[in-house]
């Protein structure tokens, strides 16, 4: 393999979802080759991020550590996540706070809201809910007009929405949730990473605690609400209509779509596809969602 070969492979596969085994091997080999040849921390982060998305957290940690050793700022953010959530089996809030603080000192917005979370929960630092709210409110104008889909607008907007709801400002909270939902839907279309899907699920849950969902205004991500109870929903993809249903089976709710069964809504959003194209990849092409039957 040459550097030119590796760059071509990476460029071809890096934006693809659901790589085959052969493609995964090509992609990871190409990134590994570029790391060995260039020692560029960007390739370390790219390979670490791939393994993180595949939930191979030990390998993700390896490459994040390599990038952090080269003082690559984004690596500190990612290492903070690894230790905050105990991805490799052990939570270490002291390490998480240290890595997040290092990233925040260089202006990393994600690290700043995670530090806020640590004050909210009392992880390593003394619990200080007022400080949590102060940091989140400070971050809001920074991301308010964000256009880059990697910016943490949904993460900050949903936190601020929860604060506004708690303080009785329901209309403000609902507006923030809807704005976060629109932004996050675009991000998921390009990157159906499990973390983004989790944020959307929690957003939908919190939004529909504040308002009643409109059965006449349903989109793909509203299925996080509807597919937790018996129902049938049709929608159009291109020129063809499809039906998804949630049914009770042996005391549990399971989801049926395109001849496949999914054990829960998370499984559905991770795997559901039409002719090999994930629904999350085709979100802009799905419309006419109609609730046909309620349990």
Protein Blocks (a to p, Z undefined) as FASTA:
>chain_A
ZZklmmmmmmmmmmpghiafklmmmmmmmmmmmmmmnopaklmmmmmmmmmmnopaklmm
mmmmmmmmnopaklmmmmmmmmmnomnopacfklmmmmmmmmmmnopaklmmmmmmmmmn
opoiacdfklmmmmmmmmmmmmmmgcblkbcklmmmmmmmmmmmmnopamlmmmmmmmmm
mmmmmmmmmoccfklmmmmmmmmmmmmmmpccdfklccfklmmmmmmcccdddddehjac
cddddddeehiacddeehiacfbfklmmmmgcgehiafklmmmmgghiacfbdZZ
